[in-house]
Amino acid sequence: MESNTARILDGKALAQKIQQELRSRIEQLTQTADRPPGLAVLMVGDNPASAAYVRNKERACQKLGIASFGRHFTADTPQEELHRAIDELNRDDRVDGILVQLPLPEGLDPVPLIYQIDPDKDADGLHPVNLGRLLRGEPGLRSCTPAGVMRLLEEYQIDLRGKHAVVIGRSILVGKPISLMLLARDATVTMAHSRTPDLTALTREADILIVAVGRPELIDESAVKPGAAVIDVGINRVTDYFGKSRLTGDVLFDSVKNVAGYVTPVPGGVGPMTVTMLMYNTVLSYCRTLGVEL
Ligand SMILES: Nc1nc(=O)c2c([nH]1)NC[C@@H]1CN(c3ccc(C(=O)N[C@@H](CCC(=O)O)C(=O)O)cc3)C=[N+]21
């Protein structure tokens, strides 16, 4: 058997490059605009993982020259108070992007909150108007993780036209929107999920394999077609053999790299692209308000 090592799709490097571009564009625009772009993050409760993500987002904003309007609520905040906060942010002219950090604590429903966000300030691209625009192939704010994956595929010039893309996972956050984006680029898309029989037979047919299920190291080289591009959207915290906590994807990287043509690492793959596309969406909304191109 000939040995092979896949090309690594470096999400961290691409995220830095895009953030540099956004930073210079913001610097340029703020010489004449009366305000910088603004992003508001609504965080409820004190889930440590969420708190860490929110800190990452705030750090990214600071680096780029985006004003951040963090609003932190205790876990026992009534749903109504969150609706009032979104209403205020919708009407606040300093705010171009709004997001509700997920998951919310037990007893709170994120769906009506997301529906209430002004679709033109929907930095996460999760409002039904933006999902509808994606379905219709119209411009709009795109969901961050799927948009980040598409940017990675573009950067490495991975051909999608007429190729067989298999997406594992059918969530509204990743699986469904990414399938639509791949379809818009003329891929033949198969959506697989937990009820798909003989998953391995299917994934072995994929030229592009997107894995977004949240099952640590589900996919190994036996499930991958030689030369395929494998995109790992999973972020799982697991405890290793020595009792140490580490981050791993839905893909067994060290195995898949032997057969794949391209593969994303975790960390350093899709994760950094997600945060970057959030910044991108905020700047896109800002530019639309100013009446200029990004
Ligand atoms: N409204 C909302 N929008 C989100 O976009 C959203 C959310 N809620 N809730 C949680 C998930 C998760 N998520 C991640 C973003 C970046 C990394 C990331 O940058 N990860 C680094 C590693 C970070 C580490 O070391 O912990 C990496 O993969 O290299 C991970 C996960 C956004 N989410």
The ligand as an SDF file (V2000), in Angstrom:
LIG
                    3D

 33 36  0  0  0  0  0  0  0  0999 V2000
  -25.1410   31.6970   18.8990 N   0  0  0  0  0  0  0  0  0  0  0  0
  -24.0910   30.9060   18.7950 C   0  0  0  0  0  0  0  0  0  0  0  0
  -23.2820   31.0150   17.7200 N   0  0  0  0  0  0  0  0  0  0  0  0
  -22.1770   30.2090   17.6050 C   0  0  0  0  0  0  0  0  0  0  0  0
  -21.4360   30.3120   16.6160 O   0  0  0  0  0  0  0  0  0  0  0  0
  -21.9030   29.2620   18.6420 C   0  0  0  0  0  0  0  0  0  0  0  0
  -22.7820   29.2100   19.7320 C   0  0  0  0  0  0  0  0  0  0  0  0
  -23.8530   30.0170   19.7640 N   0  0  0  0  0  0  0  0  0  0  0  0
  -22.5660   28.3240   20.7380 N   0  0  0  0  0  0  0  0  0  0  0  0
  -21.4140   27.4620   20.7490 C   0  0  0  0  0  0  0  0  0  0  0  0
  -20.9090   27.1460   19.3650 C   0  0  0  0  0  0  0  0  0  0  0  0
  -19.4890   26.6450   19.3000 C   0  0  0  0  0  0  0  0  0  0  0  0
  -18.7370   27.6320   18.5480 N   0  0  0  0  0  0  0  0  0  0  0  0
  -17.3600   27.6150   18.3690 C   0  0  0  0  0  0  0  0  0  0  0  0
  -16.6570   28.6500   17.8150 C   0  0  0  0  0  0  0  0  0  0  0  0
  -15.2800   28.6260   17.7120 C   0  0  0  0  0  0  0  0  0  0  0  0
  -14.5540   27.5600   18.1660 C   0  0  0  0  0  0  0  0  0  0  0  0
  -13.0740   27.5810   18.0860 C   0  0  0  0  0  0  0  0  0  0  0  0
  -12.4670   28.5690   17.7170 O   0  0  0  0  0  0  0  0  0  0  0  0
  -12.3900   26.4820   18.4420 N   0  0  0  0  0  0  0  0  0  0  0  0
  -10.9510   26.3940   18.4460 C   0  0  0  0  0  0  0  0  0  0  0  0
  -10.4440   25.8090   19.7400 C   0  0  0  0  0  0  0  0  0  0  0  0
  -10.9690   26.4710   20.9600 C   0  0  0  0  0  0  0  0  0  0  0  0
  -10.5100   25.7580   22.2440 C   0  0  0  0  0  0  0  0  0  0  0  0
   -9.3170   25.4400   22.3750 O   0  0  0  0  0  0  0  0  0  0  0  0
  -11.3850   25.5380   23.1000 O   0  0  0  0  0  0  0  0  0  0  0  0
  -10.4990   25.4940   17.3280 C   0  0  0  0  0  0  0  0  0  0  0  0
  -11.2730   24.6410   16.8720 O   0  0  0  0  0  0  0  0  0  0  0  0
   -9.3350   25.6150   16.9200 O   0  0  0  0  0  0  0  0  0  0  0  0
  -15.2330   26.5030   18.7180 C   0  0  0  0  0  0  0  0  0  0  0  0
  -16.6140   26.5240   18.7970 C   0  0  0  0  0  0  0  0  0  0  0  0
  -19.5710   28.6330   18.1910 C   0  0  0  0  0  0  0  0  0  0  0  0
  -20.8160   28.4120   18.6070 N   0  0  0  0  0  0  0  0  0  0  0  0
  1  2  1  0
  2  3  2  0
  2  8  1  0
  3  4  1  0
  4  5  2  0
  4  6  1  0
  6  7  2  0
  6 33  1  0
  7  8  1  0
  7  9  1  0
  9 10  1  0
 10 11  1  0
 11 12  1  0
 11 33  1  0
 12 13  1  0
 13 14  1  0
 13 32  1  0
 14 15  1  0
 14 31  2  0
 15 16  2  0
 16 17  1  0
 17 18  1  0
 17 30  2  0
 18 19  2  0
 18 20  1  0
 20 21  1  0
 21 22  1  0
 21 27  1  0
 22 23  1  0
 23 24  1  0
 24 25  2  0
 24 26  1  0
 27 28  2  0
 27 29  1  0
 30 31  1  0
 32 33  2  0
M  CHG  1  33   1
M  END
$$$$
